[in-house]
Amino acid sequence: MSVVQELLAKIQKQIDSKNLNDSRDEKGEVIAVKDGVATISGLNKAKFSEIIVFESGIKGLVLDLDMGSIWALILGGVDQVNQGMTVQSTGEVFSIGVGEGYLGRVVDGLGNPIDGLGDIKTKETYPVERIAPGVMTRKSVHQPLQTGIKAIDCMIPIGKGQRELIIWDRQTGKTTIAIDTILNQKDDNVKCVYVAIGQKESKIRRIVEELKAKGAMDYTVVVNAPAHSPAVLQYIAPYIGITIAEYFLYNKQDALIIYDDLSKHANAYREISLLLRRPPGREAYPGDVFYLHSRLLERSAKLNEDYGSGSCTALPIIETQANDVSAYIPTNVISITDGQIFLETDLFNAGIRPAVNVGLSVSRVGGSAQTKLVKKVAAKLKLELAYFRELQAFAQFASDLDETTRKRIDRGTVMVELLKQGNGQPLAFYKQATIIYAGLNGYLDTMPLENLKTFEMSLYEKLDTSYQELAQEMKEKKELSKEIEEGIKNLIEDTLKSM
């Protein structure tokens, strides 16, 4: 027997003699309680992520192990845990019930219903901490997840199983993009989970009412850990959310999860880490905050056929301070995700909504999932807008412009106007394709800007009525054949005549 084998056998013998797996009868005592974190002595066999029960019936989650003591997060009822209380080990890892029963419900950061609609019936129990799907179980992103937002679906497409970051300062429309994406899943059979971390109660109430009014709560779960809730609940809420979403992922369905937002999640973890005596690193965050977010986002994936072909798409939101994307948390999440949608304060203030910065935004894998129809129609849209931005800046200092430059600026102005979209008004991909086709192919170059919205509404109305066959053909074929292109041209010309 080699030296290594002898050493391994010795370690295994010591582990077996300790009987670490049997911790159910072990009891401990609370030494101290600080801001939702309890220090406990006597639980020598406790395991990381194990559930313990305090004398008052409140549960705790073991999050740090030390010589002679452990630290545990108090899961609710912080005021019911006091120094000197006895604590019982359970030997169980932190788990929650999952299933279809969560759809249409609002739950707290631990998955308990808070909407007054009674208990949630669950089918199975999933561990809250779970290893992400491995490389061999995944499949490359190849199916589109339509947001219904022209600027995103045409230029920064998202695929099922992708992780696309939405980032910028507060009050720039980040949550609006996420909610519009949920609304657009109504006919696509995608189950949605919206995780609100550290948000105002009034904001969440407004979002839930909007989802109810538009029939989106039927396929949506809202996990709410508001600003006034303990840091413990704000820390756990995203993991509860992804556990609920994983039920659909592993049961051959498509899911979408939104984390709003991970900046506040990192702040909550920083608060907990200081109580757990974890040393702060860059910008006072503990070093493992990167692992915190990576193990969360890696659980979103597209599974291959052998594992049911389910998918879970993640849209994490990050709020920057004064446009600083080089700060610690933004750079961490940027490096984990498959692309970023950058918003811009100046565009938002100028009335361009959604305020997507097309130059900075990128989708690294979504292009392979984009619908062929939209991909072909909008192929040169990003380039046109980039040219327009450059020429617009140049034109400010030029008194006389040549005809080609003037036409390019006019075309760019039209495209910017066409990409504007109201809140809660997601568009089907074939409608996006028709309006973008009209703009890029010069049909609207001479039209006054104030008439563009009227033209757009008239175009959609004709698609829903007299051009229903064309709309159906685009929905089924999802590509720009000669017949479909001819139909789009006739539709545009017909709409122009009726103006």
N, C-alpha and C positions, 0 to 999 in steps of 0.2 A: 504493500500500500504506500502511495506517495505521501510526501509531507502535507500537500494540499488536502488530499483526501482524509488524512488523519485529523487535520485541523477542522475540516467540515464536519466530520463525525463527532468530534468533541463538542463543537458548537451546537449541533443538533441534539446531543445528549443533554446538554445544559438547558436548552429550550424545552425539551420534553419533561425534564425534572421540575421545571418551574410551573408547568401546566398553565400557560398563559391564556389558553382558550377558555378556561373555565373561570369566569370572573363574576358569575351571576350572584353568588352569595356574599360577595365582598362588600363591606361598608366603610364609609369614610366620614369625615367631618369637615364642615365649611370653616376655613380659617379667616377668610376675608371676602367681602363683596364690594366691587367698585364698578359703577356704571355698566351693569349687565354682565360683568365677568366675575366668576367666583373662583377663589383659590381653595383647593381641597386637599386634605392630607388623608392618608390611609388607603387610597385606591391604587395599590401597587401593581395590579394586573390590568388596569384600564388601558384601552387601546385608542389610538387616534381616530376621531370621527365616531366614537362610541356614544350611545345615548345613556345618560345617567338620570336618576330620579331623586329629587330632593324630598325631604320629609313632608313638605307641604303639597306634594303631588306635581309640582312644576318640573318640567324636563330640562336637561342641560346637554350641551354638545361638547365633548372633549376636544380641545383644539391645540393644547400644548402639554407636553410631558416633561417632567423634571425629576431629579433625584428627590424622593420623599414627598412630592406634591404634584398636582396637576392643575391646569387652568381650564375652565369650562365656560362656554357661553350660555347664559340663562335664556332659554327659549320662552319668552313671554313672562308676565307676572314677576318682574324684577323685585317689586316691593314685598313679595311673598317668600323671598329667600333671605335668611339672616345668618349672621355668624353663629356658629355652634350647632347648626342643624346637622342631622345625619343625612348621608347620601348613599343611595343604593346603586350598585352596578347592574347593568342589564345584559351585557355581552352582545347587544345588538347595535348595528350601524344605523346611522340616521337615514330613514326611509320614509316615503310618503305613498299613499294610494294614488293610482293614475287610472285614466280611462276617459271615455266620451262624456261622462257626467260633468266634467269641468267646463265643457262648452257652454257659453252664455252666462258664466258666473264670474263674480269678482271675489278674489281671495286675498288674504293678507300675506305677509312675507314668509309664513310657514305653511301656506297652502290651505288655511282654514277659511271657510266661507264668511264673508262680512257683508253680504248683500241682503240678508234677511230672508233668503229663499229656502232655508233648511239645509240639511246635510247633503254632502255630495256622495253619490254612489260610485264606488270604484271597483275595477275588475282585478287589478294586480297591484303589487307593491314594488316600487323601484327605489334603489339606493340614490340618495341625493348626490353623493360623490361617486362618479362613475368614470371609468377609463374611456376615452374617446375612441370611435371606430378606427381600426388599424388600416394601414395602406391597402392591404389585400382585400378588405371588405368594401372599399370605396370604388366609385366610378367617377370619371372626369365629368365636370359640369357640362351638360349638353341640352338641357331643357330650359326654356325661358321662364322667368318669374316676372310677369308683367306688373309694373308699378302703376300703369295708367297715366304716368306723367311723361309728356312728350320729350322734354329735355333729357330725361334719364333713359327711357326705353329706346330712343333713337341714337343717343351718343354714348351713354354709359350703361349699357344693358346689364341686367343682373340675371344669373342663372340659378336654378334650384340646387341648393347645397352650397351656395357661395356665401362668403362673409364680406359684406360691403359696408364700410364705415361711413356714417354721415357726421360731418364735423364742421364746426365754426363757432363763433361767439353766440351768446344768448340772443333771443329775439330775431333770429334770421330764418325761421321756418323749418327747423330740423324735425320737430315732432309732426308738423303738418305733412311732410313727405312720408313719414312712417305711417300715419293714420290713413292717408290717401292710398297707400299700398295695401293696407288691410281692406279698405273698402273695395278695391279692385279685384280682390280674390273671391268675390261673391259667387261667380259662375265657374271658378277654376278648381273648386273642391280642395282648397288649401286651408288647413286649420291654422289659426293665428293665436299667438301668445304675446300679449303686450305687458312688459315688466316695467312698472314705474318705480324708480328709485329716488327717494329724496325730493319728490315733486310736491307741489301744493295740492291739498285736497280738492280745492275748487277746480283746478285744472283737470284732475282725474275725473271728477264728477261730470265736467263738460264733455270730456272725451267719451265716457261711457254713454252719456245721453245721445251724443252724435252717432255712435255705433249702433245704439238701439233704434234710433229714428230711421237709419238707413238699412236696417236688417242685418248688420254685420256682427252683432253679438251672438247670433245663432251659431257662428263658427269661430268665435273668439273667446279667449280666457284673459282676464285682466288680473295681474298680480300686483298688488298695491302695497308698497312700503313707503309711506309718505314722509315728508321732512320732519314731522314731529315724532315719528316712531323711533325706537332705540336703534343705535348703530348696528346692533346684532341682527335685527330684522332686515335692515338695508343691505347688510353684507350677504345674508343668506338668500334673499329674494331672487336674484338672477339664477341661482342654482335650483331653486324650486321651479322657476319658469322653464328652464331647459329640461328638467326631469319630466315635467308635464308634456313638453313638446316631443321628448324622446319616445313617449308612448306611440305617437303617430308615426314617427320615423321608423320604429322597429315593427310597426304593424302595417307596412306596405302603403303608407299614406304620405302626403306632402304636408310639411309644416313650415310656418314662418314665425320667427321669434324676434322681438324688438326689445332692446335694452335701452331704457330712457332714464338716466344716462349713466355710463360707466365712470364718468368723472366723479360723480357723487358716490358711486360705489367704492371707488378708490379712497375717497375721503373717509368713508365709514370704516374701511379696513385699516386706514392709518390710525384712527381713533382706537380701534380694538387692539392693534399691534402695540401701541404704547402701553396699554394695560397689560398686555401679554409679555412686556419687556423685550420685544423684538427690536433690535437696534435700527434706527432710521438711517437711510442712505441718502441718495440724491433727492433734493427738494423735500426732505423730511419724510419721504415714503420708505417703507421697508423694502429691501431688495427683492423679496419674493412677490411683490405686487404684479410683476410681469407674469410670473407663473400663475397667479390668481386669475388673470384675464385670459391667458393662453389656454389653460385647461378648461375654461368656460367656453371659449369660442371654438376650440377644436372639436367640441362635441356636435357641432353642426356639420353635416356632411351629406353627400349623395351616395347611397349604397348601391352596390351592383346587384345584378339579377339573382345571384345565389343567396343574397341576404334580403330579398324582398323589394328592391328598387325604391325604397322610401327615401325621402329627403327632408332635411331641415335647413332652411336658409336663415342666416342671422343678419340683422341690421342693427349693429351697435351704434349708439350715439355718443359723441364726445363733445363737451363744451369747452372751448378754448377761452383764454383770458387775453383780451386785446390782440386777437389774431395770432397768438403765439403757438404755432403748430410744432415748434421745436422743444416745447416743454416735455417733461418726463412722461406723463401719462399719455398725451397724444402720440408721441413717437413710439411708445410701447405698442399701442393698439394699431397704429398704422403698419407696424412691422408684422403684426399677427394676421391682419385681414388681407383679402384678395383684391382690394381696390378701395378707393375713397371718393365720396361725393363731397367736394368742398363747396360750401356756400360762401356768399360775400355780402358784407354789411352794406357796401356802397350800392350794389345792385338791388338789394332789398329796399333800401331807402329811395332808390330811383324808380321804384314801382315795378321792377322786373321780378315777378313771382312765378315759379320758384326761383330763388336767387342763386342758381347753380353756376359756379365758375367753371366753364367748359374747358378752359386751358389747363387748370390744375387737376381737375377730376379725372379719374381713370378707373376702368374695370379690367383687371388683368386676365380674367378667364371668361367673362360674360359674353364676349364677342362670339365665341363658339356656340353659345346657347341662343343667340339672337334669332328671331324669326327671319327667314330669308326675304320675305316681302319688305319688312322694315329695313333690314340690312342693306338691300340693294337700293331702295328709295333714298335712304338717309346716308349713303356712303360718303358723300362729299360735304355733308352738313357741318361737321366739326371743322373742316378746313375752311369752309366759307366764313364761318363765324370768327375763326382765328384771323383770316385776312381782314375781315371787317373791323375787328378790334384794333389791328395795326394801322389800317388806313384811317380809322376814325381819329386816332391819336395824332396821326400825321396831318390830317385835314384841318385840325385846329390852328395850325401855323401856316397853312397854305391859302393864299387869296384866290388862286385860280387852279382848278382841277381839270384834268383831261376827261374826256367822255367815258373812257373805260373805268377810270377810278370812280367817277361819279356814279356809274351804274352799279359798280360793286358795293359802294356804300349804301345806295338805295336798296339793293337786294338784301344786304345785311340788316338794314333797319327793318325791313319787312319780316325777315326770319326771326329777329328778336321779338317782334310784336306777336308773331304766330306762336312762339314758344311760351308765351305767357299763359298761365292757367290758374283758374280760381281754386280756392280751397274746397275740398270735398267733391271735386268734379273729375274723377279719373276717366280716361278715355280708352276705348278698345283699340287694340293695335292696328286694325285695318282703317279706323278713322284717323289715327295718327299718320298712317302712311299716305292717305289721300291728301291731307292738308299740307304735309311736308312736300309731297310731289308737286303740288300747285305752286308752293313758294319757291322751290329750287329750280323749277323749269320756266320761270319768268312770267307765269300767268298773272301774277299780282304786282309786278314791278311798278306799274303806273297807277295802281289803286291807292286812293287816299288812306292813310293809316287808320283814320276813324271808321272806315267802312270794312276793315278786315274782320272784325269780330262778327259783324252781320253776315258777311260772306261765309265765314267758318260755320256759324250756326245753321245757315241755309244749306250748306254742303252736307252736314251731318243729318239734317232733316230729310234730305233727298235720299241719303243712304238708308235711312230707316223706313222710307216709304216707296217711292217710285224706282229706286235702285236697290231694292232688297236682294235681288238675284246676284248682283255684283258683290254686295256685302257678304252674302252666303258663300260665294265662290272664293272670296279672299279668306274667309274664316276657315274654310276647308282645305284649300291648297296651300295657303300661307307662303306663296311665292309670286314673283312678278312675271307672269307669263305674258305673251304678246296680247292675248285676249283680255286679260285683266288690265294691262296697261292701256289698251284701247278704251276699255270701259271707264277707267279713271279719267282719261282725257275727255270723253263724252260727258261725264258727270261734271267735271270742272267747267267745261264750256256751257253746259246747260245752266249751271248755277250762275255763271257770269251774265248770261242773257237775262236771267230773271231778276238781276239786281237793279 
